Amino acid sequence: MGSDLIFKLVADHGPWVLLVFFLLWRDFQKDQATRTVLDKNAVVLTEIATVIRERMPRG
């Protein structure tokens, strides 16, 4: 069913359909990679903040 839909879209609208889906897929991959890096950075910053808080003198 899925491949039939793709063939129908390509037959009706040409290779532009494939280009649009490819670009959307690449954008999604880049978004996932960016989110992964931001999540790792957030974890590192949280750890740094925790270490700083532990080492500060309490008044």
C-alpha positions in Angstrom: 0.0 0.0 0.0 2.7 2.5 0.9 4.8 1.9 -2.2 1.7 2.2 -4.4 1.0 5.6 -2.9 4.6 6.7 -3.5 4.4 5.5 -7.1 1.1 7.3 -7.6 2.5 10.5 -6.2 5.6 10.4 -8.4 3.5 9.5 -11.5 1.1 12.4 -10.8 3.5 15.1 -9.6 7.0 14.1 -10.9 10.3 13.9 -9.0 9.5 17.0 -7.0 7.5 14.8 -4.6 10.6 12.7 -3.8 12.7 15.8 -3.4 10.2 17.3 -0.9 10.1 14.1 1.1 13.8 13.8 1.0 14.3 17.4 2.3 11.7 16.9 5.0 13.4 13.7 6.1 16.9 15.3 6.2 15.4 18.2 8.2 14.0 15.8 10.7 17.3 14.0 11.0 19.1 17.3 11.6 16.5 18.3 14.2 17.0 15.0 16.0 20.8 15.4 16.0 20.4 19.0 17.4 18.1 17.8 20.2 20.5 15.1 21.1 23.4 17.5 21.4 21.3 20.0 23.4 20.2 17.3 25.8 23.8 16.3 26.4 24.8 19.9 27.0 21.9 20.3 29.5 23.2 17.3 31.4 26.7 18.6 31.5 25.6 22.1 32.6 23.4 20.6 35.3 26.4 18.6 36.6 28.7 21.6 36.6 26.1 23.6 38.5 25.7 20.8 41.0 29.5 20.7 41.6 29.7 24.5 42.0 26.9 24.5 44.5 28.5 21.7 46.5 31.8 23.5 46.7 30.5 26.9 47.6 30.7 27.8 51.3 27.4 27.8 53.1 26.7 30.9 55.1 
